[in-house]
Amino acid sequence: MNTHISVSLTSVRLLRIMLSGIFIIAGASHLLNPEKTTQRIEMANFNEFAYFFGKPEILVILSGIVLLVAGISFAMGFKTKWSAIILLAVLIPITITVQIGQLTTLGPLFKNIAIFGGLSFFILNKTQKNKQSKVNS
């Protein structure tokens, strides 16, 4: 079944820009204050999951770079689908390490789940104009 829905291009741009903010801020925070983020990993209930990927100090710097670059790319609408895939790939282990197991604070876990939904929108849908498609404004 081929079902089409009409979505405002302006709303898609707004969603993309607003969603990118959390990644840009988080990436900058990882790079400007890596000790704080490393501490959060070390205090997390599932910190062993992070250690599976490497030393937290290195992971924080690498994830900061990726979050910042992919977040800016996503905000600008450059390689949107790939930026969303990269952001989702980085967010999953962060969520598993830091948010899962923190039963007293489910808010951040469900915030990340909502962000997964936003990124999935851009991964699953064609959200940019090109010469062969029509998008409603």
A tleap script that builds the chain and sets N, CA, C and O, in Angstrom:
source leaprc.protein.ff14SB
mol = sequence {
  NMET ASN THR HIE ILE SER VAL SER LEU THR
  SER VAL ARG LEU LEU ARG ILE MET LEU SER
  GLY ILE PHE ILE ILE ALA GLY ALA SER HIE
  LEU LEU ASN PRO GLU LYS THR THR GLN ARG
  ILE GLU MET ALA ASN PHE ASN GLU PHE ALA
  TYR PHE PHE GLY LYS PRO GLU ILE LEU VAL
  ILE LEU SER GLY ILE VAL LEU LEU VAL ALA
  GLY ILE SER PHE ALA MET GLY PHE LYS THR
  LYS TRP SER ALA ILE ILE LEU LEU ALA VAL
  LEU ILE PRO ILE THR ILE THR VAL GLN ILE
  GLY GLN LEU THR THR LEU GLY PRO LEU PHE
  LYS ASN ILE ALA ILE PHE GLY GLY LEU SER
  PHE PHE ILE LEU ASN LYS THR GLN LYS ASN
  LYS GLN SER LYS VAL ASN CSER
}
set mol.1.N position { 0.844 -1.165 0.000 }
set mol.1.CA position { 0.000 0.000 0.000 }
set mol.1.C position { 0.898 1.239 0.000 }
set mol.1.O position { 1.800 1.351 0.830 }
set mol.2.N position { 0.661 2.142 -0.902 }
set mol.2.CA position { 1.439 3.365 -1.021 }
set mol.2.C position { 0.597 4.535 -0.522 }
set mol.2.O position { -0.244 5.050 -1.259 }
set mol.3.N position { 0.813 4.954 0.709 }
set mol.3.CA position { 0.048 6.033 1.309 }
set mol.3.C position { 0.941 7.265 1.421 }
set mol.3.O position { 2.078 7.182 1.887 }
set mol.4.N position { 0.419 8.393 0.993 }
set mol.4.CA position { 1.162 9.644 1.074 }
set mol.4.C position { 0.481 10.563 2.079 }
set mol.4.O position { -0.746 10.639 2.138 }
set mol.5.N position { 1.285 11.252 2.861 }
set mol.5.CA position { 0.758 12.266 3.755 }
set mol.5.C position { 1.447 13.578 3.411 }
set mol.5.O position { 2.566 13.595 2.899 }
set mol.6.N position { 0.778 14.641 3.692 }
set mol.6.CA position { 1.328 15.958 3.424 }
set mol.6.C position { 1.856 16.548 4.726 }
set mol.6.O position { 1.144 16.616 5.728 }
set mol.7.N position { 3.112 16.971 4.694 }
set mol.7.CA position { 3.745 17.556 5.870 }
set mol.7.C position { 4.392 18.865 5.441 }
set mol.7.O position { 5.034 18.934 4.393 }
set mol.8.N position { 4.227 19.869 6.231 }
set mol.8.CA position { 4.812 21.167 5.937 }
set mol.8.C position { 6.338 21.091 5.990 }
set mol.8.O position { 6.904 20.601 6.967 }
set mol.9.N position { 6.994 21.572 4.951 }
set mol.9.CA position { 8.451 21.608 4.921 }
set mol.9.C position { 8.980 22.468 6.073 }
set mol.9.O position { 10.023 22.163 6.650 }
set mol.10.N position { 8.271 23.523 6.398 }
set mol.10.CA position { 8.671 24.387 7.514 }
set mol.10.C position { 8.660 23.621 8.829 }
set mol.10.O position { 9.565 23.788 9.647 }
set mol.11.N position { 7.650 22.783 9.046 }
set mol.11.CA position { 7.585 22.004 10.293 }
set mol.11.C position { 8.708 20.984 10.357 }
set mol.11.O position { 9.234 20.713 11.437 }
set mol.12.N position { 9.083 20.417 9.227 }
set mol.12.CA position { 10.182 19.448 9.193 }
set mol.12.C position { 11.499 20.153 9.525 }
set mol.12.O position { 12.306 19.641 10.300 }
set mol.13.N position { 11.707 21.320 8.938 }
set mol.13.CA position { 12.922 22.103 9.236 }
set mol.13.C position { 12.972 22.481 10.713 }
set mol.13.O position { 14.012 22.359 11.361 }
set mol.14.N position { 11.845 22.940 11.235 }
set mol.14.CA position { 11.780 23.340 12.641 }
set mol.14.C position { 12.091 22.152 13.555 }
set mol.14.O position { 12.868 22.286 14.500 }
set mol.15.N position { 11.500 21.009 13.283 }
set mol.15.CA position { 11.769 19.802 14.070 }
set mol.15.C position { 13.252 19.450 14.014 }
set mol.15.O position { 13.857 19.150 15.043 }
set mol.16.N position { 13.832 19.483 12.833 }
set mol.16.CA position { 15.242 19.133 12.662 }
set mol.16.C position { 16.141 20.086 13.456 }
set mol.16.O position { 17.051 19.643 14.157 }
set mol.17.N position { 15.888 21.372 13.348 }
set mol.17.CA position { 16.720 22.371 14.031 }
set mol.17.C position { 16.567 22.262 15.547 }
set mol.17.O position { 17.555 22.298 16.281 }
set mol.18.N position { 15.321 22.127 16.012 }
set mol.18.CA position { 15.099 22.028 17.457 }
set mol.18.C position { 15.693 20.742 18.029 }
set mol.18.O position { 16.246 20.747 19.129 }
set mol.19.N position { 15.581 19.658 17.296 }
set mol.19.CA position { 16.111 18.368 17.748 }
set mol.19.C position { 17.641 18.386 17.783 }
set mol.19.O position { 18.248 17.735 18.633 }
set mol.20.N position { 18.256 19.118 16.879 }
set mol.20.CA position { 19.718 19.143 16.805 }
set mol.20.C position { 20.345 19.842 18.007 }
set mol.20.O position { 21.485 19.543 18.363 }
set mol.21.N position { 19.631 20.753 18.630 }
set mol.21.CA position { 20.186 21.528 19.738 }
set mol.21.C position { 20.747 20.688 20.853 }
set mol.21.O position { 21.811 21.004 21.387 }
set mol.22.N position { 20.059 19.623 21.223 }
set mol.22.CA position { 20.522 18.795 22.334 }
set mol.22.C position { 21.857 18.132 22.017 }
set mol.22.O position { 22.679 17.934 22.911 }
set mol.23.N position { 22.076 17.789 20.750 }
set mol.23.CA position { 23.328 17.141 20.358 }
set mol.23.C position { 24.478 18.137 20.303 }
set mol.23.O position { 25.602 17.819 20.691 }
set mol.24.N position { 24.196 19.337 19.823 }
set mol.24.CA position { 25.231 20.372 19.756 }
set mol.24.C position { 25.676 20.758 21.169 }
set mol.24.O position { 26.872 20.858 21.443 }
set mol.25.N position { 24.715 20.971 22.053 }
set mol.25.CA position { 25.032 21.328 23.440 }
set mol.25.C position { 25.758 20.180 24.144 }
set mol.25.O position { 26.746 20.412 24.841 }
set mol.26.N position { 25.285 18.955 23.971 }
set mol.26.CA position { 25.929 17.796 24.611 }
set mol.26.C position { 27.345 17.608 24.081 }
set mol.26.O position { 28.269 17.344 24.850 }
set mol.27.N position { 27.518 17.744 22.771 }
set mol.27.CA position { 28.853 17.593 22.188 }
set mol.27.C position { 29.813 18.633 22.734 }
set mol.27.O position { 30.948 18.313 23.089 }
set mol.28.N position { 29.362 19.877 22.802 }
set mol.28.CA position { 30.199 20.945 23.352 }
set mol.28.C position { 30.520 20.670 24.815 }
set mol.28.O position { 31.650 20.883 25.252 }
set mol.29.N position { 29.544 20.202 25.570 }
set mol.29.CA position { 29.752 19.885 26.987 }
set mol.29.C position { 30.774 18.762 27.154 }
set mol.29.O position { 31.633 18.826 28.033 }
set mol.30.N position { 30.679 17.738 26.314 }
set mol.30.CA position { 31.646 16.633 26.376 }
set mol.30.C position { 33.061 17.148 26.140 }
set mol.30.O position { 34.007 16.683 26.777 }
set mol.31.N position { 33.209 18.104 25.230 }
set mol.31.CA position { 34.536 18.606 24.887 }
set mol.31.C position { 35.050 19.651 25.870 }
set mol.31.O position { 36.248 19.708 26.144 }
set mol.32.N position { 34.156 20.475 26.401 }
set mol.32.CA position { 34.570 21.538 27.315 }
set mol.32.C position { 34.714 21.085 28.761 }
set mol.32.O position { 35.478 21.668 29.530 }
set mol.33.N position { 33.973 20.039 29.127 }
set mol.33.CA position { 34.016 19.552 30.503 }
set mol.33.C position { 33.996 18.019 30.512 }
set mol.33.O position { 33.063 17.412 31.039 }
set mol.34.N position { 35.031 17.392 29.925 }
set mol.34.CA position { 35.011 15.927 29.808 }
set mol.34.C position { 35.034 15.199 31.149 }
set mol.34.O position { 34.533 14.080 31.258 }
set mol.35.N position { 35.613 15.830 32.168 }
set mol.35.CA position { 35.690 15.170 33.481 }
set mol.35.C position { 34.294 14.917 34.056 }
set mol.35.O position { 34.037 13.861 34.634 }
set mol.36.N position { 33.405 15.883 33.895 }
set mol.36.CA position { 32.038 15.749 34.424 }
set mol.36.C position { 31.314 14.584 33.743 }
set mol.36.O position { 30.656 13.782 34.406 }
set mol.37.N position { 31.441 14.498 32.422 }
set mol.37.CA position { 30.774 13.419 31.688 }
set mol.37.C position { 31.403 12.077 32.027 }
set mol.37.O position { 30.696 11.080 32.177 }
set mol.38.N position { 32.717 12.043 32.147 }
set mol.38.CA position { 33.407 10.805 32.528 }
set mol.38.C position { 32.936 10.336 33.900 }
set mol.38.O position { 32.731 9.141 34.112 }
set mol.39.N position { 32.766 11.266 34.826 }
set mol.39.CA position { 32.262 10.932 36.166 }
set mol.39.C position { 30.868 10.312 36.097 }
set mol.39.O position { 30.576 9.345 36.801 }
set mol.40.N position { 30.002 10.878 35.238 }
set mol.40.CA position { 28.645 10.327 35.094 }
set mol.40.C position { 28.697 8.892 34.598 }
set mol.40.O position { 27.923 8.048 35.050 }
set mol.41.N position { 29.601 8.614 33.677 }
set mol.41.CA position { 29.744 7.246 33.167 }
set mol.41.C position { 30.216 6.327 34.285 }
set mol.41.O position { 29.658 5.247 34.479 }
set mol.42.N position { 31.231 6.745 35.013 }
set mol.42.CA position { 31.789 5.912 36.073 }
set mol.42.C position { 30.798 5.655 37.201 }
set mol.42.O position { 30.879 4.620 37.863 }
set mol.43.N position { 29.859 6.580 37.436 }
set mol.43.CA position { 28.857 6.415 38.488 }
set mol.43.C position { 27.606 5.664 38.016 }
set mol.43.O position { 26.767 5.285 38.833 }
set mol.44.N position { 27.480 5.448 36.703 }
set mol.44.CA position { 26.280 4.809 36.150 }
set mol.44.C position { 26.218 3.333 36.537 }
set mol.44.O position { 27.243 2.667 36.684 }
set mol.45.N position { 25.007 2.848 36.695 }
set mol.45.CA position { 24.798 1.439 37.053 }
set mol.45.C position { 25.331 0.482 35.988 }
set mol.45.O position { 25.800 -0.609 36.312 }
set mol.46.N position { 25.260 0.885 34.728 }
set mol.46.CA position { 25.712 0.015 33.639 }
set mol.46.C position { 26.994 0.533 33.008 }
set mol.46.O position { 27.149 0.487 31.787 }
set mol.47.N position { 27.912 1.026 33.830 }
set mol.47.CA position { 29.152 1.579 33.297 }
set mol.47.C position { 30.016 0.534 32.595 }
set mol.47.O position { 30.858 0.887 31.769 }
set mol.48.N position { 29.821 -0.744 32.909 }
set mol.48.CA position { 30.577 -1.805 32.226 }
set mol.48.C position { 30.313 -1.773 30.726 }
set mol.48.O position { 31.192 -2.107 29.931 }
set mol.49.N position { 29.121 -1.378 30.344 }
set mol.49.CA position { 28.771 -1.295 28.924 }
set mol.49.C position { 29.667 -0.281 28.226 }
set mol.49.O position { 30.125 -0.531 27.112 }
set mol.50.N position { 29.921 0.849 28.856 }
set mol.50.CA position { 30.813 1.865 28.281 }
set mol.50.C position { 32.227 1.316 28.170 }
set mol.50.O position { 32.887 1.513 27.150 }
set mol.51.N position { 32.698 0.636 29.199 }
set mol.51.CA position { 34.052 0.090 29.181 }
set mol.51.C position { 34.235 -0.943 28.067 }
set mol.51.O position { 35.356 -1.170 27.612 }
set mol.52.N position { 33.153 -1.561 27.634 }
set mol.52.CA position { 33.208 -2.491 26.507 }
set mol.52.C position { 33.736 -1.784 25.256 }
set mol.52.O position { 34.435 -2.392 24.446 }
set mol.53.N position { 33.401 -0.496 25.100 }
set mol.53.CA position { 33.806 0.285 23.926 }
set mol.53.C position { 35.165 0.958 24.103 }
set mol.53.O position { 35.789 1.346 23.116 }
set mol.54.N position { 35.632 1.101 25.336 }
set mol.54.CA position { 36.931 1.725 25.566 }
set mol.54.C position { 36.955 2.497 26.870 }
set mol.54.O position { 36.031 2.404 27.678 }
set mol.55.N position { 38.012 3.253 27.066 }
set mol.55.CA position { 38.159 4.077 28.261 }
set mol.55.C position { 37.163 5.233 28.207 }
set mol.55.O position { 37.051 5.898 27.177 }
set mol.56.N position { 36.443 5.483 29.291 }
set mol.56.CA position { 35.466 6.573 29.291 }
set mol.56.C position { 36.055 7.934 28.893 }
set mol.56.O position { 35.387 8.724 28.226 }
set mol.57.N position { 37.287 8.205 29.295 }
set mol.57.CA position { 37.896 9.494 28.961 }
set mol.57.C position { 37.989 9.687 27.450 }
set mol.57.O position { 37.717 10.772 26.936 }
set mol.58.N position { 38.374 8.630 26.745 }
set mol.58.CA position { 38.495 8.692 25.283 }
set mol.58.C position { 37.110 8.710 24.651 }
set mol.58.O position { 36.871 9.452 23.699 }
set mol.59.N position { 36.195 7.896 25.178 }
set mol.59.CA position { 34.830 7.843 24.638 }
set mol.59.C position { 34.137 9.200 24.728 }
set mol.59.O position { 33.416 9.593 23.811 }
set mol.60.N position { 34.351 9.907 25.820 }
set mol.60.CA position { 33.720 11.217 26.013 }
set mol.60.C position { 34.210 12.199 24.954 }
set mol.60.O position { 33.408 12.936 24.380 }
set mol.61.N position { 35.503 12.219 24.690 }
set mol.61.CA position { 36.051 13.135 23.678 }
set mol.61.C position { 35.550 12.747 22.286 }
set mol.61.O position { 35.099 13.601 21.522 }
set mol.62.N position { 35.630 11.455 21.962 }
set mol.62.CA position { 35.167 11.002 20.641 }
set mol.62.C position { 33.676 11.270 20.445 }
set mol.62.O position { 33.258 11.753 19.392 }
set mol.63.N position { 32.879 10.953 21.468 }
set mol.63.CA position { 31.434 11.184 21.337 }
set mol.63.C position { 31.149 12.679 21.254 }
set mol.63.O position { 30.222 13.089 20.555 }
set mol.64.N position { 31.923 13.495 21.950 }
set mol.64.CA position { 31.750 14.945 21.870 }
set mol.64.C position { 31.966 15.461 20.463 }
set mol.64.O position { 31.191 16.275 19.960 }
set mol.65.N position { 33.034 14.978 19.828 }
set mol.65.CA position { 33.317 15.388 18.448 }
set mol.65.C position { 32.193 14.951 17.517 }
set mol.65.O position { 31.708 15.736 16.703 }
set mol.66.N position { 31.785 13.688 17.646 }
set mol.66.CA position { 30.731 13.151 16.775 }
set mol.66.C position { 29.410 13.879 17.005 }
set mol.66.O position { 28.737 14.254 16.045 }
set mol.67.N position { 29.032 14.082 18.267 }
set mol.67.CA position { 27.770 14.769 18.569 }
set mol.67.C position { 27.775 16.193 18.017 }
set mol.67.O position { 26.770 16.656 17.477 }
set mol.68.N position { 28.890 16.878 18.152 }
set mol.68.CA position { 28.983 18.255 17.675 }
set mol.68.C position { 28.934 18.323 16.151 }
set mol.68.O position { 28.159 19.102 15.596 }
set mol.69.N position { 29.738 17.531 15.476 }
set mol.69.CA position { 29.785 17.564 14.010 }
set mol.69.C position { 28.464 17.079 13.406 }
set mol.69.O position { 27.896 17.737 12.535 }
set mol.70.N position { 27.981 15.928 13.872 }
set mol.70.CA position { 26.725 15.393 13.329 }
set mol.70.C position { 25.541 16.274 13.718 }
set mol.70.O position { 24.594 16.413 12.945 }
set mol.71.N position { 25.587 16.871 14.912 }
set mol.71.CA position { 24.516 17.772 15.342 }
set mol.71.C position { 24.443 19.015 14.469 }
set mol.71.O position { 23.352 19.447 14.095 }
set mol.72.N position { 25.589 19.592 14.141 }
set mol.72.CA position { 25.613 20.775 13.270 }
set mol.72.C position { 25.167 20.399 11.859 }
set mol.72.O position { 24.389 21.124 11.238 }
set mol.73.N position { 25.651 19.281 11.359 }
set mol.73.CA position { 25.244 18.802 10.034 }
set mol.73.C position { 23.733 18.589 9.984 }
set mol.73.O position { 23.072 18.968 9.018 }
set mol.74.N position { 23.202 17.980 11.034 }
set mol.74.CA position { 21.764 17.719 11.136 }
set mol.74.C position { 20.987 19.035 11.160 }
set mol.74.O position { 19.977 19.175 10.470 }
set mol.75.N position { 21.457 19.994 11.951 }
set mol.75.CA position { 20.777 21.296 12.046 }
set mol.75.C position { 20.739 22.002 10.701 }
set mol.75.O position { 19.746 22.643 10.354 }
set mol.76.N position { 21.820 21.881 9.947 }
set mol.76.CA position { 21.915 22.552 8.651 }
set mol.76.C position { 21.170 21.812 7.546 }
set mol.76.O position { 20.975 22.349 6.456 }
set mol.77.N position { 20.757 20.583 7.829 }
set mol.77.CA position { 20.071 19.796 6.812 }
set mol.77.C position { 21.039 19.190 5.813 }
set mol.77.O position { 20.640 18.826 4.707 }
set mol.78.N position { 22.305 19.078 6.187 }
set mol.78.CA position { 23.316 18.478 5.319 }
set mol.78.C position { 23.441 17.002 5.657 }
set mol.78.O position { 23.774 16.642 6.786 }
set mol.79.N position { 23.173 16.150 4.676 }
set mol.79.CA position { 23.208 14.696 4.896 }
set mol.79.C position { 22.358 14.326 6.108 }
set mol.79.O position { 22.806 13.621 7.012 }
set mol.80.N position { 21.128 14.818 6.103 }
set mol.80.CA position { 20.234 14.684 7.249 }
set mol.80.C position { 20.045 13.242 7.700 }
set mol.80.O position { 20.170 12.933 8.885 }
set mol.81.N position { 19.747 12.368 6.759 }
set mol.81.CA position { 19.503 10.966 7.129 }
set mol.81.C position { 20.751 10.363 7.771 }
set mol.81.O position { 20.651 9.699 8.802 }
set mol.82.N position { 21.928 10.586 7.174 }
set mol.82.CA position { 23.165 10.027 7.718 }
set mol.82.C position { 23.508 10.652 9.063 }
set mol.82.O position { 23.977 9.963 9.969 }
set mol.83.N position { 23.277 11.944 9.193 }
set mol.83.CA position { 23.512 12.596 10.483 }
set mol.83.C position { 22.626 11.980 11.554 }
set mol.83.O position { 23.083 11.721 12.667 }
set mol.84.N position { 21.353 11.742 11.223 }
set mol.84.CA position { 20.411 11.142 12.176 }
set mol.84.C position { 20.839 9.722 12.552 }
set mol.84.O position { 20.738 9.330 13.714 }
set mol.85.N position { 21.312 8.958 11.577 }
set mol.85.CA position { 21.782 7.592 11.851 }
set mol.85.C position { 22.978 7.625 12.801 }
set mol.85.O position { 23.041 6.851 13.756 }
set mol.86.N position { 23.917 8.519 12.536 }
set mol.86.CA position { 25.114 8.641 13.378 }
set mol.86.C position { 24.722 9.074 14.793 }
set mol.86.O position { 25.210 8.512 15.774 }
set mol.87.N position { 23.844 10.069 14.897 }
set mol.87.CA position { 23.407 10.537 16.216 }
set mol.87.C position { 22.697 9.426 16.985 }
set mol.87.O position { 22.919 9.264 18.185 }
set mol.88.N position { 21.855 8.670 16.310 }
set mol.88.CA position { 21.158 7.555 16.951 }
set mol.88.C position { 22.159 6.494 17.411 }
set mol.88.O position { 22.034 5.952 18.510 }
set mol.89.N position { 23.151 6.200 16.566 }
set mol.89.CA position { 24.155 5.195 16.913 }
set mol.89.C position { 24.964 5.604 18.141 }
set mol.89.O position { 25.365 4.742 18.923 }
set mol.90.N position { 25.210 6.885 18.324 }
set mol.90.CA position { 25.939 7.365 19.502 }
set mol.90.C position { 25.018 7.428 20.713 }
set mol.90.O position { 25.442 7.136 21.832 }
set mol.91.N position { 23.769 7.804 20.500 }
set mol.91.CA position { 22.832 7.959 21.609 }
set mol.91.C position { 22.450 6.623 22.259 }
set mol.91.O position { 22.188 6.581 23.461 }
set mol.92.N position { 22.416 5.555 21.499 }
set mol.92.CA position { 22.008 4.258 22.050 }
set mol.92.C position { 22.942 3.797 23.176 }
set mol.92.O position { 22.455 3.494 24.266 }
set mol.93.N position { 24.270 3.731 22.957 }
set mol.93.CA position { 25.115 3.297 24.082 }
set mol.93.C position { 25.138 4.288 25.247 }
set mol.93.O position { 25.299 3.886 26.399 }
set mol.94.N position { 24.980 5.572 24.955 }
set mol.94.CA position { 24.905 6.560 26.037 }
set mol.94.C position { 23.672 6.292 26.890 }
set mol.94.O position { 23.740 6.332 28.118 }
set mol.95.N position { 22.557 6.023 26.244 }
set mol.95.CA position { 21.309 5.744 26.951 }
set mol.95.C position { 21.416 4.469 27.779 }
set mol.95.O position { 20.981 4.424 28.930 }
set mol.96.N position { 22.001 3.435 27.180 }
set mol.96.CA position { 22.149 2.172 27.906 }
set mol.96.C position { 23.045 2.366 29.125 }
set mol.96.O position { 22.729 1.885 30.213 }
set mol.97.N position { 24.157 3.066 28.944 }
set mol.97.CA position { 25.123 3.249 30.022 }
set mol.97.C position { 24.600 4.154 31.128 }
set mol.97.O position { 24.694 3.807 32.305 }
set mol.98.N position { 24.055 5.302 30.767 }
set mol.98.CA position { 23.742 6.326 31.767 }
set mol.98.C position { 22.278 6.295 32.214 }
set mol.98.O position { 22.009 6.416 33.409 }
set mol.99.N position { 21.326 6.136 31.290 }
set mol.99.CA position { 19.920 6.259 31.680 }
set mol.99.C position { 19.278 4.951 32.151 }
set mol.99.O position { 18.499 4.955 33.104 }
set mol.100.N position { 19.593 3.854 31.505 }
set mol.100.CA position { 18.975 2.585 31.923 }
set mol.100.C position { 19.587 2.189 33.262 }
set mol.100.O position { 20.800 2.281 33.452 }
set mol.101.N position { 18.773 1.766 34.149 }
set mol.101.CA position { 19.243 1.400 35.478 }
set mol.101.C position { 19.138 2.530 36.483 }
set mol.101.O position { 19.411 2.332 37.667 }
set mol.102.N position { 18.755 3.683 36.041 }
set mol.102.CA position { 18.563 4.819 36.943 }
set mol.102.C position { 17.063 4.915 37.246 }
set mol.102.O position { 16.403 5.867 36.831 }
set mol.103.N position { 16.541 3.951 37.953 }
set mol.103.CA position { 15.097 3.847 38.169 }
set mol.103.C position { 14.501 5.054 38.885 }
set mol.103.O position { 13.299 5.300 38.785 }
set mol.104.N position { 15.318 5.801 39.597 }
set mol.104.CA position { 14.780 6.965 40.298 }
set mol.104.C position { 14.573 8.147 39.364 }
set mol.104.O position { 13.850 9.083 39.707 }
set mol.105.N position { 15.187 8.121 38.200 }
set mol.105.CA position { 15.059 9.231 37.243 }
set mol.105.C position { 14.705 8.696 35.867 }
set mol.105.O position { 15.564 8.608 34.989 }
set mol.106.N position { 13.460 8.345 35.680 }
set mol.106.CA position { 13.025 7.816 34.389 }
set mol.106.C position { 12.853 8.909 33.334 }
set mol.106.O position { 12.806 8.613 32.140 }
set mol.107.N position { 12.761 10.165 33.763 }
set mol.107.CA position { 12.584 11.269 32.822 }
set mol.107.C position { 13.642 11.305 31.739 }
set mol.107.O position { 13.297 11.361 30.559 }
set mol.108.N position { 14.942 11.275 32.101 }
set mol.108.CA position { 15.978 11.295 31.072 }
set mol.108.C position { 15.918 10.094 30.121 }
set mol.108.O position { 16.222 10.228 28.936 }
set mol.109.N position { 15.532 8.933 30.633 }
set mol.109.CA position { 15.397 7.763 29.769 }
set mol.109.C position { 14.312 8.002 28.723 }
set mol.109.O position { 14.525 7.756 27.536 }
set mol.110.N position { 13.159 8.477 29.161 }
set mol.110.CA position { 12.067 8.696 28.212 }
set mol.110.C position { 12.313 9.911 27.318 }
set mol.110.O position { 11.766 9.987 26.218 }
set mol.111.N position { 13.131 10.863 27.779 }
set mol.111.CA position { 13.568 11.957 26.903 }
set mol.111.C position { 14.364 11.379 25.750 }
set mol.111.O position { 14.159 11.757 24.596 }
set mol.112.N position { 15.281 10.456 26.058 }
set mol.112.CA position { 16.076 9.838 25.004 }
set mol.112.C position { 15.213 8.993 24.076 }
set mol.112.O position { 15.452 8.961 22.868 }
set mol.113.N position { 14.224 8.317 24.622 }
set mol.113.CA position { 13.308 7.541 23.783 }
set mol.113.C position { 12.564 8.471 22.829 }
set mol.113.O position { 12.372 8.134 21.660 }
set mol.114.N position { 12.144 9.637 23.318 }
set mol.114.CA position { 11.484 10.620 22.449 }
set mol.114.C position { 12.446 11.108 21.369 }
set mol.114.O position { 12.050 11.291 20.218 }
set mol.115.N position { 13.708 11.318 21.738 }
set mol.115.CA position { 14.708 11.738 20.755 }
set mol.115.C position { 14.914 10.637 19.713 }
set mol.115.O position { 15.073 10.935 18.530 }
set mol.116.N position { 14.914 9.368 20.136 }
set mol.116.CA position { 14.997 8.254 19.183 }
set mol.116.C position { 13.875 8.374 18.155 }
set mol.116.O position { 14.090 8.161 16.961 }
set mol.117.N position { 12.670 8.720 18.632 }
set mol.117.CA position { 11.530 8.880 17.731 }
set mol.117.C position { 11.761 10.005 16.731 }
set mol.117.O position { 11.478 9.852 15.543 }
set mol.118.N position { 12.274 11.135 17.209 }
set mol.118.CA position { 12.555 12.250 16.319 }
set mol.118.C position { 13.599 11.900 15.279 }
set mol.118.O position { 13.432 12.213 14.100 }
set mol.119.N position { 14.677 11.253 15.704 }
set mol.119.CA position { 15.712 10.845 14.752 }
set mol.119.C position { 15.179 9.809 13.764 }
set mol.119.O position { 15.508 9.843 12.578 }
set mol.120.N position { 14.356 8.891 14.263 }
set mol.120.CA position { 13.765 7.867 13.389 }
set mol.120.C position { 12.918 8.494 12.288 }
set mol.120.O position { 12.885 7.988 11.167 }
set mol.121.N position { 12.240 9.585 12.598 }
set mol.121.CA position { 11.457 10.299 11.589 }
set mol.121.C position { 12.348 10.683 10.408 }
set mol.121.O position { 11.969 10.504 9.251 }
set mol.122.N position { 13.525 11.209 10.707 }
set mol.122.CA position { 14.435 11.658 9.649 }
set mol.122.C position { 15.150 10.498 8.963 }
set mol.122.O position { 15.574 10.623 7.814 }
set mol.123.N position { 15.285 9.382 9.655 }
set mol.123.CA position { 15.897 8.203 9.052 }
set mol.123.C position { 14.917 7.517 8.106 }
set mol.123.O position { 15.304 7.054 7.033 }
set mol.124.N position { 13.650 7.452 8.504 }
set mol.124.CA position { 12.654 6.692 7.750 }
set mol.124.C position { 11.957 7.473 6.650 }
set mol.124.O position { 11.336 6.872 5.773 }
set mol.125.N position { 12.043 8.791 6.672 }
set mol.125.CA position { 11.311 9.609 5.717 }
set mol.125.C position { 12.248 10.456 4.868 }
set mol.125.O position { 13.316 10.885 5.304 }
set mol.126.N position { 11.807 10.674 3.656 }
set mol.126.CA position { 12.518 11.604 2.787 }
set mol.126.C position { 12.057 12.995 3.211 }
set mol.126.O position { 10.887 13.342 3.047 }
set mol.127.N position { 12.970 13.785 3.752 }
set mol.127.CA position { 12.570 15.063 4.342 }
set mol.127.C position { 13.187 16.268 3.650 }
set mol.127.O position { 13.041 17.398 4.117 }
set mol.128.N position { 13.872 16.032 2.544 }
set mol.128.CA position { 14.480 17.152 1.846 }
set mol.128.C position { 13.998 17.189 0.407 }
set mol.128.O position { 13.703 16.160 -0.200 }
set mol.129.N position { 13.927 18.397 -0.121 }
set mol.129.CA position { 13.535 18.578 -1.510 }
set mol.129.C position { 14.665 18.143 -2.429 }
set mol.129.O position { 15.844 18.307 -2.115 }
set mol.130.N position { 14.289 17.598 -3.543 }
set mol.130.CA position { 15.249 17.421 -4.623 }
set mol.130.C position { 14.503 17.618 -5.947 }
set mol.130.O position { 13.295 17.854 -5.938 }
set mol.131.N position { 15.175 17.527 -7.041 }
set mol.131.CA position { 14.567 17.840 -8.335 }
set mol.131.C position { 13.448 16.877 -8.719 }
set mol.131.O position { 12.569 17.236 -9.502 }
set mol.132.N position { 13.469 15.659 -8.179 }
set mol.132.CA position { 12.485 14.681 -8.590 }
set mol.132.C position { 11.283 14.570 -7.653 }
set mol.132.O position { 10.341 13.840 -7.961 }
set mol.133.N position { 11.289 15.263 -6.532 }
set mol.133.CA position { 10.169 15.120 -5.596 }
set mol.133.C position { 9.545 16.465 -5.290 }
set mol.133.O position { 10.182 17.511 -5.417 }
set mol.134.N position { 8.288 16.417 -4.884 }
set mol.134.CA position { 7.574 17.617 -4.478 }
set mol.134.C position { 7.289 17.514 -2.980 }
set mol.134.O position { 6.788 16.496 -2.504 }
set mol.135.N position { 7.609 18.564 -2.253 }
set mol.135.CA position { 7.334 18.629 -0.831 }
set mol.135.C position { 6.485 19.877 -0.610 }
set mol.135.O position { 6.808 20.956 -1.109 }
set mol.136.N position { 5.396 19.720 0.144 }
set mol.136.CA position { 4.525 20.877 0.413 }
set mol.136.C position { 5.163 21.821 1.406 }
set mol.136.O position { 5.780 21.380 2.376 }
set mol.137.N position { 5.021 23.116 1.177 }
set mol.137.CA position { 5.568 24.108 2.116 }
set mol.137.C position { 4.525 24.540 3.101 }
set mol.137.O position { 4.801 25.370 3.968 }
savepdb mol mol.pdb
quit
